Amino acid sequence: MKTLVFEIGTEEMPAAAARSAAEQMRVKAANLLADYRLTDGDTEPDVEVYATPRRLVLFVPGLVEAQRAAVEVVKGPPKRIAFADDGSPAPAGLGFAKTQGVDVGALEVREVDGGEYIFAVKEHPGRPAEQILPEILTVLVGSIEFNKTMRWGSGTLKFIRPIRWLLALYGDQVVPLELDGLVSGRRTYGHRFLAEGPYEPASAEDYKNIMKKAKVVLANEAPEASAVKSMIEAAAQAAGGRAAVNPRVLDEVIYLVEDPHAVVGSYDKDFLKIPRSVLVTAMESHQRYFPIEAGNGKLMPLFAVVHNGDPKYDEQIAHGHERVLRARLADAAFFFHEDIKTTLESKVDRLKGVVWQRKLGTVFEKVERVRGLGARIAGILALDDKQKAKIDRAASLAKADLTTSMVIEFTDLQGEVGREYALVDGEDRQVAEAIAEHWRPRFAGDGLPQTTTGRVVALADKIDTIAGCWLVGLIPSGSADPYSLRRQAAGIIGILGATQRQIGILELIQLAIDNYAGVGISSADPKAVAAQLQDFIFARLKRSLVDAGAGPETIEAVVAAGFDVVGEIAARVRLIDDFAGKNQLEDVKLAFTRCQNLAKGISGEEVDPGLFEHDEERRLYSDCLRAKAEMDKLVVDGRLTPALGVLASMRGPIDSFFDTVLVMAPDEKVRANRLRLLNLCLSVSRRIADFSKLP
């Protein structure tokens, strides 16, 4: 076995692009090595991927030196078509052999499902890795996708930034490949300012040592992030404070530097009069700085920054960052003092001049719809009048900060600015918090609204956006989702799952569609749109449950039973997955699947005991009624485990019924009565799931 290293050297890449490319490289390289059979049996290769602003690196220690041999078996047409009665090959047999590249005499006849078919058996001997790696690496480069790409020179290759060099080594040998005239070799380059070079590793195994000499720290998320975080914390501690390290900013910073060093800068303490969220956003989102706090959690007029320069110039570097931040904070202070000269409420009317979406009207019109939806949701949740008033107030002010100078300059602060200005105006704190919370979650991993007011306004805003866009045909396709409808749907799922008082997904969808009635924005069929939205939002729900470890079949079984309340679905999915493989669940699956197989397509649960002919019918009917009563109480109380036990106890009566009773009796009335009895059994089981959907 030998080590493979492949380095794509580029001009400086954006941090997000470098991170995305590294993750793609990890997955696609592993898949390509497996597809090309450069693996040791069924064991996946150990693929390491690193990224810095100027390089993407694939590192595979212990890669096999040759492909595994493989035998490919291809099924062809039936023997009777492929060969004549005298055994001579017919045109179908000759054509199949030619297509598969084998001699017609080498075709084999095998029996499949009672019939004879011809098969082509092709042996693929393993080729040396040196012969295959050029193709694999060329495919790998072309498979990495970016939101935006560029071309350079006279070539046709597209990448996030121009590629300047390719290093490809397998052991001590160069892997030869060529991309748009750029030929691979063993040459690499170090830190743009701190390293000499170029450098030529003697072998792939020597590559990491060369990188240390070249002043390049290879970013490999977890360990690198931990090391940089320790630098930041040490620098803050030396300055007498503690760093407030935002993980999202840290993840970005590690892809911005090749030789990280942390320094501390300062700013005028008068800027601390600006709301904390404004200061923090100016530091984090715009400059990738880390705020420094005192022991009591309050901000100090200090910040930490990770730079890529020579540490002997730390002081000058810190002063440079101080000048940049001073200008940003001066702007923020000016905008803040100008904005609070008028109330947040007075800014609502300005929204009439802000177009939200051409076909869906202004932001002011959206606010009015959200107010209406918020009131209806609050009614369904049986909230009191005081809470309803807070929801209406928060909804009416939720978008007002979009017209402020602060948000126009610092767009990431939408909602946060509204909260701060509402507090300055003396608004109720829960109303102010809801203004910020209704935007959440803003990205994967973001927090959910914590207040009831914030949750209701967020639900109303997000479902209004989804329904409106769908009604006018702005439907996500592929990677195109300009209104972030997938994120909005995921937010709805998260909020509903965290809300104790429940509202069903279907009811929420219908409320939003009805809220557009009479507006005249679309000729779309509301029923068709509701069905499409149901599929769209349920797809997000299923994705979130699978990501949390749930089995796809389990989710399908619960959803097929007609549940649309997120909490109820999640609880049942957890129950079934927790009992997977246990006798109790197996009894339930077997018993009620038997019922489903016969009663499929039959409606009605009204059973006439007078038509019973067997004791087993009477017993099953009695046990069904008992189980139904017990299930009603247990499910309402949320006691799903004992409810599953009640269903499991039904297996005996169901088995006895099927062993003794002919369901499809000649008498039509008796037959229909027995099928309705099975439906009654199924209605009891569907208080948990449709168990026939489970494998």
C-alpha positions as CSV (number, residue, x, y, z in Angstrom):
1,M,0.0,0.0,0.0
2,K,1.1,3.6,-0.7
3,T,-0.1,7.1,0.3
4,L,-1.9,9.3,-2.2
5,V,-1.8,13.1,-1.9
6,F,-3.5,15.4,-4.4
7,E,-3.3,19.2,-4.0
8,I,-5.2,21.7,-6.0
9,G,-3.4,25.0,-5.6
10,T,-5.5,28.1,-6.3
11,E,-5.8,31.8,-5.9
12,E,-7.4,32.7,-2.5
13,M,-10.8,31.1,-2.2
14,P,-13.7,32.5,-0.1
15,A,-14.0,30.6,3.2
16,A,-17.5,29.2,2.5
17,A,-16.4,27.9,-0.9
18,A,-13.3,26.3,0.5
19,R,-15.3,24.6,3.2
20,S,-17.9,23.3,0.7
21,A,-15.3,22.1,-1.7
22,A,-13.5,20.2,1.0
23,E,-16.6,18.4,2.1
24,Q,-17.5,17.5,-1.5
25,M,-14.0,16.3,-2.1
26,R,-14.2,14.0,0.9
27,V,-17.4,12.3,-0.2
28,K,-16.7,12.2,-3.9
29,A,-13.2,10.9,-3.5
30,A,-14.3,8.1,-1.3
31,N,-17.1,7.2,-3.8
32,L,-14.7,7.3,-6.8
33,L,-12.1,5.1,-5.1
34,A,-14.9,2.6,-4.2
35,D,-16.4,2.7,-7.7
36,Y,-13.0,2.1,-9.3
37,R,-12.4,-0.8,-6.8
38,L,-9.4,0.8,-5.2
39,T,-10.4,-0.5,-1.8
40,D,-9.4,-3.4,0.4
41,G,-12.5,-5.7,0.1
42,D,-15.5,-4.0,1.7
43,T,-13.5,-1.6,3.7
44,E,-13.8,2.1,2.7
45,P,-10.5,3.9,2.2
46,D,-9.4,6.3,4.9
47,V,-9.9,9.7,3.1
48,E,-8.5,12.9,4.7
49,V,-9.3,16.3,3.2
50,Y,-7.8,19.6,4.1
51,A,-8.4,23.2,2.9
52,T,-6.8,26.5,3.2
53,P,-7.5,29.7,1.2
54,R,-5.0,28.6,-1.4
55,R,-5.3,24.9,-1.6
56,L,-7.6,21.8,-1.5
57,V,-5.8,18.7,-0.4
58,L,-6.8,15.0,-0.7
59,F,-4.7,12.7,1.5
60,V,-5.3,8.9,1.4
61,P,-2.8,6.9,3.5
62,G,-2.5,3.2,2.8
63,L,-4.2,3.1,-0.6
64,V,-4.1,-0.3,-2.4
65,E,-1.7,-0.7,-5.3
66,A,-4.2,-2.4,-7.7
67,Q,-7.9,-2.7,-8.3
68,R,-9.8,-5.7,-6.9
69,A,-10.7,-8.1,-9.6
70,A,-14.5,-8.2,-10.3
71,V,-17.0,-10.4,-12.1
72,E,-19.9,-8.7,-13.8
73,V,-23.0,-10.8,-14.6
74,V,-25.5,-9.3,-17.1
75,K,-28.9,-10.8,-17.7
76,G,-30.0,-11.0,-21.3
77,P,-33.1,-12.1,-23.2
78,P,-34.9,-15.5,-22.6
79,K,-33.1,-18.5,-24.1
80,R,-36.0,-19.3,-26.4
81,I,-35.4,-15.9,-28.1
82,A,-31.6,-15.9,-28.0
83,F,-31.2,-19.4,-29.5
84,A,-33.0,-21.4,-32.2
85,D,-34.4,-24.9,-31.5
86,D,-31.2,-26.5,-32.9
87,G,-29.1,-24.5,-30.5
88,S,-27.7,-22.0,-33.0
89,P,-27.6,-18.4,-31.9
90,A,-30.5,-16.3,-33.0
91,P,-30.1,-12.5,-33.8
92,A,-31.2,-11.6,-30.3
93,G,-28.4,-13.8,-28.8
94,L,-25.8,-12.5,-31.3
95,G,-26.8,-8.9,-30.6
96,F,-26.6,-9.3,-26.8
97,A,-23.2,-10.9,-27.1
98,K,-21.9,-8.1,-29.3
99,T,-23.3,-5.5,-27.0
100,Q,-21.7,-7.0,-24.0
101,G,-18.4,-7.6,-25.8
102,V,-18.3,-11.4,-25.2
103,D,-18.2,-14.4,-27.6
104,V,-21.6,-15.8,-28.2
105,G,-20.3,-19.2,-27.2
106,A,-19.4,-17.9,-23.8
107,L,-23.0,-17.0,-22.9
108,E,-24.5,-19.0,-20.1
109,V,-28.0,-20.2,-19.6
110,R,-29.5,-19.8,-16.1
111,E,-32.9,-20.4,-14.6
112,V,-34.7,-17.4,-13.1
113,D,-38.2,-17.5,-11.7
114,G,-39.0,-20.7,-13.6
115,G,-37.7,-19.4,-16.9
116,E,-34.4,-19.8,-18.7
117,Y,-32.4,-16.7,-19.6
118,I,-28.9,-16.1,-21.1
119,F,-26.2,-14.3,-19.2
120,A,-23.0,-12.7,-20.1
121,V,-20.3,-13.3,-17.4
122,K,-17.5,-10.7,-17.7
123,E,-14.3,-10.9,-15.7
124,H,-12.6,-7.6,-15.0
125,P,-9.0,-8.1,-13.8
126,G,-7.6,-5.5,-11.5
127,R,-5.4,-2.8,-13.1
128,P,-2.5,-1.1,-11.2
129,A,-3.5,2.0,-9.3
130,E,-1.0,4.1,-11.2
131,Q,-3.0,3.6,-14.4
132,I,-6.4,4.5,-12.8
133,L,-5.5,7.4,-10.5
134,P,-5.1,10.0,-13.3
135,E,-8.7,9.4,-14.5
136,I,-10.0,9.4,-10.9
137,L,-8.3,12.7,-10.0
138,T,-9.4,14.4,-13.3
139,V,-13.0,13.3,-12.6
140,L,-12.7,14.5,-9.0
141,V,-11.7,18.1,-10.0
142,G,-14.6,18.3,-12.5
143,S,-17.1,17.1,-10.0
144,I,-16.6,19.8,-7.4
145,E,-19.5,22.3,-7.6
146,F,-19.7,25.9,-6.7
147,N,-22.5,28.5,-6.7
148,K,-20.3,30.7,-8.8
149,T,-17.4,29.8,-11.0
150,M,-14.9,31.5,-13.2
151,R,-12.7,30.8,-16.2
152,W,-9.2,32.2,-16.7
153,G,-6.8,32.5,-19.6
154,S,-7.9,30.8,-22.8
155,G,-9.0,27.5,-21.1
156,T,-12.5,26.1,-20.6
157,L,-12.1,24.7,-17.1
158,K,-14.3,26.4,-14.5
159,F,-13.5,26.6,-10.8
160,I,-14.1,29.0,-7.9
161,R,-10.7,30.6,-8.4
162,P,-7.9,30.1,-11.0
163,I,-5.9,26.9,-10.4
164,R,-2.2,27.7,-10.3
165,W,-0.6,24.3,-9.6
166,L,-1.4,20.6,-9.2
167,L,0.6,18.3,-6.9
168,A,-0.2,14.6,-7.3
169,L,1.9,11.9,-5.7
170,Y,1.3,8.2,-5.2
171,G,4.1,7.0,-2.9
172,D,7.2,8.6,-4.4
173,Q,5.8,8.7,-8.0
174,V,4.0,11.6,-9.7
175,V,0.5,10.8,-10.9
176,P,0.4,12.3,-14.4
177,L,-2.7,14.3,-15.3
178,E,-3.4,17.5,-17.2
179,L,-6.1,20.1,-16.8
180,D,-6.4,22.9,-19.4
181,G,-2.7,22.8,-20.1
182,L,-1.7,22.6,-16.4
183,V,0.4,19.5,-15.7
184,S,0.7,17.8,-12.4
185,G,4.0,17.4,-10.6
186,R,5.5,17.3,-7.1
187,R,5.9,21.0,-6.6
188,T,3.9,22.9,-4.0
189,Y,4.0,26.4,-2.5
190,G,3.8,27.6,1.0
191,H,2.5,30.6,2.8
192,R,2.4,33.5,0.4
193,F,4.5,35.9,2.6
194,L,6.2,33.8,5.3
195,A,7.6,30.8,3.4
196,E,10.4,30.5,0.9
197,G,9.9,27.8,-1.6
198,P,8.6,26.3,-3.8
199,Y,8.8,22.9,-2.1
200,E,9.1,19.4,-3.6
201,P,8.1,16.5,-1.3
202,A,10.1,13.4,-2.0
203,S,7.0,11.3,-1.5
204,A,3.3,11.6,-0.5
205,E,4.2,10.5,3.0
206,D,6.5,13.6,3.3
207,Y,3.8,16.1,2.3
208,K,2.6,17.0,5.8
209,N,6.1,17.6,7.0
210,I,6.8,19.9,4.0
211,M,3.6,21.9,4.9
212,K,5.0,22.6,8.3
213,K,8.2,24.0,6.8
214,A,6.0,26.0,4.3
215,K,4.2,27.7,7.2
216,V,0.8,26.2,6.2
217,V,-1.6,24.8,8.8
218,L,-3.9,22.4,7.1
219,A,-7.5,23.1,8.2
220,N,-9.3,20.0,9.2
221,E,-12.3,21.5,11.0
222,A,-12.5,20.0,14.5
223,P,-8.8,19.9,15.5
224,E,-8.0,23.2,13.7
225,A,-11.0,25.0,15.1
226,S,-10.1,23.8,18.6
227,A,-6.5,25.1,18.1
228,V,-7.6,28.5,16.8
229,K,-10.2,28.9,19.5
230,S,-7.5,28.2,22.1
231,M,-5.4,31.0,20.5
232,I,-8.3,33.4,20.7
233,E,-9.1,32.6,24.3
234,A,-5.5,32.9,25.4
235,A,-5.2,36.3,23.7
236,A,-8.4,37.5,25.4
237,Q,-7.3,36.2,28.7
238,A,-4.0,38.0,28.4
239,A,-6.0,41.2,27.9
240,G,-8.0,40.6,31.0
241,G,-11.2,39.3,29.5
242,R,-12.8,36.3,27.9
243,A,-13.6,35.8,24.2
244,A,-17.2,35.3,23.0
245,V,-16.5,32.8,20.3
246,N,-19.3,32.4,17.8
247,P,-18.9,28.9,16.3
248,R,-20.1,30.0,12.8
249,V,-17.4,32.8,12.7
250,L,-14.8,30.4,14.0
251,D,-15.6,27.9,11.3
252,E,-15.2,30.6,8.7
253,V,-12.0,32.0,10.1
254,I,-10.1,28.7,9.9
255,Y,-10.6,28.7,6.1
256,L,-9.3,32.3,5.8
257,V,-5.8,31.8,7.1
258,E,-2.9,29.4,6.5
259,D,-0.7,30.4,9.5
260,P,-3.1,31.7,12.2
261,H,-2.2,34.1,15.0
262,A,-4.5,35.8,17.4
263,V,-4.1,39.4,18.5
264,V,-6.3,41.8,20.6
265,G,-7.4,45.3,19.4
266,S,-9.4,48.0,21.2
267,Y,-12.1,50.6,20.4
268,D,-13.5,53.6,22.1
269,K,-15.6,52.7,25.2
270,D,-18.2,55.3,24.1
271,F,-19.3,52.8,21.4
272,L,-20.5,50.5,24.2
273,K,-23.6,52.7,24.4
274,I,-24.7,51.1,21.1
275,P,-26.9,48.0,21.6
276,R,-24.8,44.9,22.1
277,S,-26.3,43.1,19.1
278,V,-25.2,45.9,16.8
279,L,-21.6,45.9,18.2
280,V,-21.4,42.1,18.0
281,T,-22.8,42.0,14.4
282,A,-20.4,44.7,13.2
283,M,-17.5,42.7,14.6
284,E,-18.6,39.2,13.7
285,S,-20.5,39.4,10.4
286,H,-18.5,42.2,8.7
287,Q,-15.0,41.8,10.1
288,R,-14.8,38.2,11.5
289,Y,-13.6,39.6,14.9
290,F,-14.4,38.0,18.3
291,P,-15.9,40.3,21.0
292,I,-14.3,40.2,24.4
293,E,-16.4,40.2,27.6
294,A,-15.7,41.0,31.2
295,G,-16.4,38.4,33.9
296,N,-19.9,39.7,34.3
297,G,-20.7,39.0,30.7
298,K,-20.7,42.7,29.6
299,L,-18.7,43.7,26.6
300,M,-15.3,45.3,27.0
301,P,-14.0,47.7,24.4
302,L,-11.7,45.0,23.1
303,F,-11.8,42.4,20.3
304,A,-9.7,39.5,19.1
305,V,-8.8,38.9,15.5
306,V,-7.0,36.0,13.8
307,H,-4.6,37.1,11.1
308,N,-2.4,35.5,8.5
309,G,0.6,37.8,8.7
310,D,4.0,37.8,10.4
311,P,3.6,37.6,14.2
312,K,6.4,40.1,14.7
313,Y,4.1,42.8,13.3
314,D,1.2,41.9,15.6
315,E,1.0,45.4,17.0
316,Q,0.8,47.1,13.6
317,I,-1.7,44.5,12.4
318,A,-3.9,45.1,15.5
319,H,-3.8,48.9,14.9
320,G,-4.9,48.3,11.3
321,H,-7.9,46.3,12.4
322,E,-8.8,49.0,15.0
323,R,-9.0,51.6,12.3
324,V,-11.3,49.5,10.2
325,L,-13.6,48.7,13.1
326,R,-13.6,52.3,14.3
327,A,-15.1,53.4,11.0
328,R,-17.8,50.6,11.1
329,L,-18.8,51.5,14.7
330,A,-18.9,55.2,13.9
331,D,-21.4,54.5,11.2
332,A,-23.4,52.3,13.5
333,A,-23.5,54.9,16.2
334,F,-24.7,57.5,13.8
335,F,-27.4,55.3,12.3
336,F,-28.6,54.3,15.8
337,H,-29.0,57.9,17.1
338,E,-30.7,59.0,13.9
339,D,-33.1,56.0,13.9
340,I,-34.3,56.4,17.5
341,K,-35.4,60.0,16.8
342,T,-38.7,58.5,15.7
343,T,-40.5,55.5,17.1
344,L,-40.6,52.0,15.5
345,E,-44.4,52.3,15.2
346,S,-44.0,55.5,13.1
347,K,-41.8,53.5,10.6
348,V,-44.6,50.9,9.8
349,D,-46.2,53.2,7.2
350,R,-42.9,53.3,5.3
351,L,-43.4,49.6,4.5
352,K,-46.2,50.6,2.0
353,G,-43.4,51.7,-0.3
354,V,-41.3,48.5,0.1
355,V,-42.1,45.8,-2.4
356,W,-41.9,42.4,-0.9
357,Q,-42.6,40.5,-4.1
358,R,-44.0,41.9,-7.3
359,K,-47.0,39.6,-7.5
360,L,-47.6,39.5,-3.7
361,G,-47.5,43.2,-3.0
362,T,-45.7,45.3,-0.4
363,V,-44.2,44.4,3.0
364,F,-47.0,46.4,4.6
365,E,-49.6,44.1,3.0
366,K,-47.6,41.1,4.2
367,V,-47.6,42.5,7.7
368,E,-51.4,42.8,7.6
369,R,-51.7,39.2,6.4
370,V,-49.4,38.0,9.2
371,R,-51.5,39.9,11.8
372,G,-54.6,38.1,10.5
373,L,-52.9,34.7,10.5
374,G,-51.4,35.3,14.0
375,A,-54.9,36.0,15.4
376,R,-56.2,32.8,13.9
377,I,-53.3,30.7,15.2
378,A,-53.7,32.2,18.6
379,G,-57.4,31.3,18.6
380,I,-56.6,27.7,17.7
381,L,-54.1,27.5,20.5
382,A,-56.7,28.9,22.9
383,L,-54.4,31.8,24.0
384,D,-55.8,34.4,26.3
385,D,-56.7,38.0,25.2
386,K,-53.5,39.5,26.8
387,Q,-51.4,37.1,24.8
388,K,-53.3,37.7,21.6
389,A,-52.8,41.5,22.0
390,K,-49.0,40.9,22.3
391,I,-49.0,38.7,19.2
392,D,-50.9,41.4,17.2
393,R,-48.5,44.1,18.4
394,A,-45.4,42.1,17.6
395,A,-46.7,41.2,14.1
396,S,-47.5,44.8,13.3
397,L,-44.0,46.0,14.3
398,A,-42.1,42.9,13.1
399,K,-40.9,44.3,9.7
400,A,-40.7,48.0,10.7
401,D,-36.9,47.9,11.2
402,L,-36.4,47.1,7.5
403,T,-36.8,50.8,6.8
404,T,-34.2,51.9,9.3
405,S,-30.8,53.2,8.3
406,M,-29.2,50.6,10.6
407,V,-30.7,47.6,8.8
408,I,-30.2,49.1,5.4
409,E,-26.5,49.3,6.2
410,F,-26.2,46.1,8.4
411,T,-28.7,43.8,6.8
412,D,-27.9,40.9,9.1
413,L,-29.4,42.9,12.0
414,Q,-33.0,42.7,10.8
415,G,-35.1,41.8,13.8
416,E,-32.3,42.5,16.2
417,V,-32.5,46.2,15.5
418,G,-36.3,46.0,15.8
419,R,-36.0,44.5,19.2
420,E,-33.6,47.2,20.5
421,Y,-35.7,50.0,19.1
422,A,-38.8,48.6,20.5
423,L,-37.2,48.5,23.9
424,V,-36.1,52.1,23.5
425,D,-39.7,52.9,22.8
426,G,-40.9,51.2,25.9
427,E,-42.7,48.3,24.2
428,D,-43.5,45.1,26.2
429,R,-40.3,43.0,26.4
430,Q,-42.1,39.9,25.0
431,V,-43.2,42.0,22.0
432,A,-39.7,43.2,21.5
433,E,-38.2,39.7,21.7
434,A,-40.8,38.4,19.2
435,I,-39.7,41.0,16.7
436,A,-36.2,39.5,16.7
437,E,-37.4,35.9,17.1
438,H,-39.9,35.8,14.2
439,W,-36.9,35.6,11.8
440,R,-35.6,32.5,13.4
441,P,-34.3,30.0,12.5
442,R,-32.2,32.0,10.0
443,F,-29.8,29.2,9.1
444,A,-29.1,25.5,9.9
445,G,-28.4,25.2,13.6
446,D,-29.9,28.5,14.5
447,G,-32.0,28.7,17.6
448,L,-35.9,28.7,17.6
449,P,-38.2,31.3,19.0
450,Q,-38.4,30.9,22.8
451,T,-41.5,33.0,23.5
452,T,-45.1,32.1,22.7
453,T,-45.5,35.4,20.9
454,G,-42.3,34.9,18.8
455,R,-43.4,31.4,17.9
456,V,-46.9,32.4,16.7
457,V,-45.6,35.4,14.7
458,A,-42.8,33.3,13.2
459,L,-45.3,30.5,12.1
460,A,-47.6,33.1,10.6
461,D,-44.8,34.9,8.7
462,K,-43.2,31.7,7.4
463,I,-46.4,29.9,6.3
464,D,-47.6,33.2,4.6
465,T,-44.3,33.3,2.6
466,I,-44.6,29.7,1.5
467,A,-48.3,29.8,0.6
468,G,-47.9,33.1,-1.2
469,C,-44.9,32.0,-3.3
470,W,-46.6,28.7,-4.2
471,L,-49.8,30.4,-5.2
472,V,-48.0,32.6,-7.8
473,G,-45.8,29.8,-9.0
474,L,-42.5,30.6,-7.2
475,I,-41.8,27.0,-6.4
476,P,-38.2,25.7,-5.5
477,S,-36.6,23.5,-8.1
478,G,-33.2,21.9,-7.8
479,S,-30.8,24.3,-6.1
480,A,-33.0,27.3,-7.0
481,D,-34.8,28.5,-4.0
482,P,-34.6,32.4,-4.0
483,Y,-37.2,32.8,-1.2
484,S,-35.6,30.2,1.0
485,L,-38.9,28.2,1.1
486,R,-37.1,25.0,2.2
487,R,-35.6,26.9,5.2
488,Q,-38.9,28.4,6.0
489,A,-40.6,25.0,6.0
490,A,-37.8,23.5,8.2
491,G,-38.4,26.5,10.5
492,I,-42.1,25.7,10.7
493,I,-41.3,22.1,11.6
494,G,-38.8,23.1,14.3
495,I,-41.2,25.6,15.9
496,L,-44.2,23.2,15.8
497,G,-42.1,20.4,17.3
498,A,-41.1,22.7,20.2
499,T,-44.6,24.0,20.8
500,Q,-46.6,22.3,23.6
501,R,-50.0,23.5,22.4
502,Q,-50.3,21.9,19.0
503,I,-51.6,22.9,15.6
504,G,-51.7,20.5,12.7
505,I,-49.6,21.1,9.5
506,L,-52.7,20.8,7.3
507,E,-54.7,23.3,9.4
508,L,-51.8,25.8,9.2
509,I,-51.6,25.4,5.4
510,Q,-55.3,25.9,5.0
511,L,-55.3,29.0,7.2
512,A,-52.5,30.6,5.0
513,I,-54.3,29.8,1.7
514,D,-57.6,31.1,3.0
515,N,-55.8,34.2,4.1
516,Y,-55.1,35.0,0.4
517,A,-58.7,34.4,-0.6
518,G,-60.1,37.4,-2.5
519,V,-56.7,39.0,-3.0
520,G,-56.7,38.0,-6.7
521,I,-53.0,37.2,-7.0
522,S,-53.4,33.8,-8.6
523,S,-55.7,31.5,-10.6
524,A,-54.2,28.4,-9.0
525,D,-56.6,25.8,-7.6
526,P,-56.3,26.3,-3.8
527,K,-57.0,22.6,-3.2
528,A,-54.1,21.6,-5.5
529,V,-51.8,24.1,-3.8
530,A,-52.7,22.8,-0.4
531,A,-51.9,19.2,-1.5
532,Q,-48.6,20.4,-2.9
533,L,-47.7,22.3,0.2
534,Q,-48.6,19.3,2.3
535,D,-46.1,17.2,0.4
536,F,-43.5,19.9,0.5
537,I,-43.6,20.5,4.3
538,F,-43.9,16.8,5.1
539,A,-40.8,16.2,3.0
540,R,-38.9,18.6,5.3
541,L,-40.4,16.9,8.4
542,K,-39.3,13.5,7.2
543,R,-35.8,14.8,6.5
544,S,-35.5,16.3,10.0
545,L,-36.6,13.0,11.6
546,V,-34.2,11.0,9.5
547,D,-31.4,13.4,10.4
548,A,-32.3,12.8,14.1
549,G,-31.9,9.0,13.5
550,A,-35.4,7.9,12.7
551,G,-36.1,5.1,10.2
552,P,-37.7,6.2,6.9
553,E,-40.2,3.3,7.0
554,T,-41.2,4.2,10.5
555,I,-41.9,7.8,9.5
556,E,-44.0,6.6,6.5
557,A,-46.0,4.3,8.8
558,V,-46.9,7.1,11.2
559,V,-47.7,9.7,8.5
560,A,-49.8,7.1,6.6
561,A,-52.0,6.8,9.7
562,G,-53.1,10.5,9.1
563,F,-51.1,12.3,11.8
564,D,-50.1,15.9,10.9
565,V,-49.2,17.3,14.3
566,V,-45.4,17.3,14.5
567,G,-45.2,16.4,18.2
568,E,-47.5,13.4,17.8
569,I,-45.6,12.2,14.7
570,A,-42.2,12.5,16.4
571,A,-43.4,10.7,19.6
572,R,-44.8,7.8,17.6
573,V,-41.7,7.5,15.5
574,R,-39.5,7.4,18.6
575,L,-41.8,4.7,20.2
576,I,-41.7,2.4,17.2
577,D,-37.9,2.8,16.6
578,D,-37.3,2.2,20.3
579,F,-39.3,-1.1,20.1
580,A,-37.8,-2.2,16.8
581,G,-37.1,-6.0,16.8
582,K,-38.9,-6.6,20.1
583,N,-41.7,-9.1,20.4
584,Q,-44.3,-6.5,21.3
585,L,-43.8,-4.6,18.1
586,E,-43.6,-7.8,16.0
587,D,-47.0,-8.9,17.4
588,V,-48.5,-5.6,16.5
589,K,-47.0,-5.6,13.0
590,L,-48.1,-9.2,12.2
591,A,-51.6,-8.9,13.6
592,F,-52.6,-5.7,12.0
593,T,-50.9,-6.3,8.7
594,R,-53.1,-9.4,8.3
595,C,-56.1,-7.2,8.9
596,Q,-54.9,-4.6,6.4
597,N,-54.2,-7.1,3.7
598,L,-57.9,-8.2,3.6
599,A,-59.6,-5.0,4.4
600,K,-57.7,-2.8,1.9
601,G,-60.0,-0.5,0.1
602,I,-63.0,-1.3,2.3
603,S,-64.6,1.6,4.2
604,G,-66.8,1.6,7.3
605,E,-66.4,0.4,10.9
606,E,-70.0,-0.2,11.9
607,V,-70.3,-3.8,12.9
608,D,-73.6,-5.7,13.5
609,P,-73.0,-8.3,16.3
610,G,-76.2,-10.0,15.2
611,L,-74.4,-11.3,12.0
612,F,-71.7,-13.1,14.0
613,E,-71.5,-16.9,13.5
614,H,-68.4,-17.8,15.5
615,D,-67.2,-17.2,19.1
616,E,-64.0,-15.9,17.6
617,E,-65.8,-13.0,15.9
618,R,-67.6,-12.1,19.2
619,R,-64.3,-12.3,21.1
620,L,-62.5,-10.1,18.6
621,Y,-65.3,-7.5,18.5
622,S,-65.3,-7.4,22.4
623,D,-61.5,-7.1,22.5
624,C,-61.6,-4.3,19.9
625,L,-64.1,-2.3,21.9
626,R,-62.0,-2.8,25.0
627,A,-58.8,-1.9,23.3
628,K,-60.4,1.2,21.7
629,A,-61.5,2.5,25.1
630,E,-58.1,1.9,26.6
631,M,-56.3,3.4,23.7
632,D,-58.4,6.6,23.8
633,K,-57.4,7.2,27.4
634,L,-53.7,6.2,27.0
635,V,-53.1,8.2,23.8
636,V,-54.8,11.4,25.2
637,D,-52.5,11.1,28.3
638,G,-49.5,10.6,26.1
639,R,-48.8,7.1,27.4
640,L,-47.8,5.5,24.1
641,T,-45.7,2.6,25.5
642,P,-48.6,1.0,27.4
643,A,-50.8,1.8,24.3
644,L,-48.5,-0.3,22.2
645,G,-48.9,-3.1,24.8
646,V,-52.7,-2.9,24.3
647,L,-52.3,-3.4,20.6
648,A,-49.9,-6.3,21.1
649,S,-52.5,-8.0,23.2
650,M,-54.8,-8.0,20.2
651,R,-52.6,-10.6,18.3
652,G,-54.2,-13.6,20.0
653,P,-57.8,-12.7,19.2
654,I,-56.8,-11.7,15.6
655,D,-54.9,-14.9,15.0
656,S,-57.8,-17.0,16.3
657,F,-60.2,-15.1,14.1
658,F,-58.2,-15.7,11.0
659,D,-57.6,-19.4,11.9
660,T,-61.3,-20.1,12.5
661,V,-63.4,-17.6,10.5
662,L,-63.7,-17.4,6.7
663,V,-63.6,-13.6,6.2
664,M,-64.7,-13.8,2.5
665,A,-67.9,-15.7,3.3
666,P,-70.4,-16.5,0.5
667,D,-73.1,-14.4,2.2
668,E,-72.5,-10.8,1.2
669,K,-73.8,-9.3,4.4
670,V,-71.7,-11.6,6.6
671,R,-68.6,-10.9,4.4
672,A,-69.1,-7.1,4.6
673,N,-69.6,-7.3,8.4
674,R,-66.4,-9.2,8.9
675,L,-64.5,-6.8,6.7
676,R,-65.9,-3.9,8.8
677,L,-64.8,-5.7,11.9
678,L,-61.2,-5.7,10.5
679,N,-61.5,-2.0,9.7
680,L,-62.5,-1.5,13.4
681,C,-59.4,-3.3,14.5
682,L,-57.3,-1.2,12.1
683,S,-58.8,2.1,13.4
684,V,-57.6,1.1,16.9
685,S,-54.1,0.4,15.7
686,R,-53.9,3.6,13.6
687,R,-54.0,5.6,16.9
688,I,-50.2,4.8,16.7
689,A,-49.4,4.1,13.0
690,D,-50.2,2.2,9.9
691,F,-48.2,-0.9,10.8
692,S,-48.7,-2.5,7.3
693,K,-46.1,0.1,6.1
694,L,-43.4,-1.4,8.3
695,P,-41.1,-4.0,6.7
